[in-house]
């Protein structure tokens, strides 16, 4: 089975907020986040997928998710790349 580590982004009060997670069904998980049935932190907001990476080992995906959650420098780089690529201020 394959697992995806992902990062999603939303804008609240002119600030961009990110969320990191892992799943075995990325499309369904993003749908759940956007329909307020995902993680409590993501409820009531509209999210855009800005990063995902696939792993074929669940424990590896979980470790990478944990590292990305703690690596705010990498998260900021991913945010900036997405915002520049999509020409969002």
Secondary structure, DSSP 8 states (H G I E B T S, - for coil): --EEEEEEEEEETTEEEEEEEEES-HHHHHHHHHTT-S-GGGTTS--EEEEEEEES-HHHHHHHHHHHHH-HHHHHHHHHHHHHHTT--
